[in-house]
C-alpha cells in the first residue's frame, strides 16, 4: 500500500508518494492528472520526514545531492535515461541529444525527451536539467515556469 504526504515548497505543495521503503512519485500542483492521491493510498506525512528534510535543504540552498531510496519502475530504456539524469551535476544542464549520446543512443533524442517527461520523481531525478540544443527550456511536466525556477535556483 502506498502512502502520501504533501511538502510545502516554494512551488506549492508537492505530492510525495511511496511505500515504507522507497519514494515512488513526486508531483507538482500544476500536474492535474498526477497530483491527486489514489483512493487506496493513505496520508502519512511522518513517513516522508527524511525526504521532506532533504527537499527543505534543497530549496534553502543547503543540499545539492539527494540521498533517499527511490523506485523507478519504467521500461529498460526509461530506467537508463532516468539513471543518466541522476548523473547530471547540480547547476549543470545537458541537451536531449547529449543525454541520448550518454546512454549510447545518439539518434534517440526524442525518445529521451519522452522518457524524461515520464520521470515519476522530478527534482530528485533532475529531469529539469535537460534543455534544448539551443539552450531553450523545452517540455516539463510541471510546466516551463517551474523548470525555470528550478534551473535559476540551481544558478543556471
Phi, psi and omega in degrees: 000138179267147174247166177213162175205169179241132176254125180279104183249171174296347180264359187109184182287120176270131174277124177242129181228149178180182176256195184288350183247328191216153171278132180253334188203143166229131180230144178274153179297344178276352180268090186307308188282335182257358189277338186264137179294151176287159184299327184270003176276154174233147184281131179205081182300327181297328181298336185254020184302322181293313180292324177296318177299317181290320176298319177299318179293322177298309183291337177269001177084013181260355183226133178243345178226129179275150178222069176230146179290132181233157178240114177249108186245061179256193174289171178302318179295312179301315181298325178294317178296313183296322176296321178293325177300320182294345180266357177281118184295150174309134177084000179244158176230159174223159176274164177300318179296319178296318179295321177300317178296321180298330180263010177082017179232067189299342180260010187254035183297325178291319177295323176297319177300319178296316178294320178300316180292338180268002180302119183277352185230064179299164185076299179292315170260099198283070178294341179293344181277003178257126184231172178293159180301332179269015179072014178282153177271104183248151175030129175196130184304325180275353182105152184298325180295323177290319177301314178300315179302311182297318179292320177294322176301323180271013178063047178299000000 
